[in-house]
Amino acid sequence: MHICYLQEILGAFIEAIEAATGRTAERNLMPMQPGDVHATWADARLIEALVGALPRTDIRDGVRYFVDWYRRWKGR
């Protein structure tokens, strides 16, 4: 489950994927599409109250951890 406290910028997320994979993404920049939202913010206080302190992982580290795990798993 991903619980985000901070608004993440899509470009930063793509850059994190590029850094973790060593590949450059093909970007097809388009205007906002129907259903796209300009910004969203989740309030994670309830889940934190229910389960206790939540781990906080920087988006770059999280993407790198995922790519490393996926490559190990896919290598089987």
C-alpha positions in Angstrom: 0.0 0.0 0.0 1.3 3.4 -0.9 0.4 6.2 1.4 1.7 9.5 0.3 2.0 12.5 2.6 3.4 14.9 0.0 2.2 15.8 -3.5 4.5 14.1 -5.9 5.3 15.6 -9.3 4.9 13.3 -12.2 8.1 14.5 -13.8 10.1 13.6 -10.7 8.5 10.2 -10.6 9.5 9.6 -14.2 13.0 10.8 -13.5 13.2 8.4 -10.6 12.2 5.5 -12.9 14.8 6.6 -15.4 17.5 6.8 -12.8 16.6 3.4 -11.3 16.5 1.6 -14.7 19.3 3.5 -16.5 16.9 4.1 -19.4 15.4 7.3 -20.8 11.6 7.4 -21.0 9.8 8.4 -24.2 7.6 11.3 -23.0 4.5 12.1 -24.9 3.5 15.4 -23.3 -0.2 16.1 -23.7 -2.7 18.6 -22.3 -4.9 17.5 -19.4 -7.2 14.7 -20.3 -10.8 14.1 -19.2 -10.7 12.7 -15.7 -7.2 14.1 -14.9 -7.0 16.1 -11.7 -4.8 19.1 -11.0 -4.0 18.0 -7.5 -5.0 15.6 -4.8 -4.0 15.2 -1.2 -4.8 12.2 1.0 -5.2 12.6 4.8 -3.4 9.6 6.3 -4.0 10.5 9.9 -6.8 7.9 10.3 -4.7 5.0 9.1 -1.7 6.2 11.1 -3.9 6.3 14.2 -5.2 2.8 13.5 -1.8 1.1 12.7 0.7 3.3 14.4 3.7 5.2 12.8 4.0 4.7 9.1 7.3 4.3 7.3 8.4 7.1 5.1 10.4 6.4 2.0 11.6 9.0 -0.5 10.1 8.4 -3.9 13.5 7.9 -5.5 14.5 5.3 -3.0 11.1 3.5 -3.2 11.3 3.3 -7.0 14.9 2.1 -6.8 13.9 -0.6 -4.2 11.1 -1.7 -6.5 13.2 -1.9 -9.6 15.9 -3.8 -7.8 13.3 -6.3 -6.4 11.6 -6.6 -9.8 14.9 -7.4 -11.5 15.7 -10.1 -8.9 12.2 -11.6 -9.2 12.1 -11.5 -13.0 15.6 -13.1 -13.1 14.2 -16.3 -11.7 
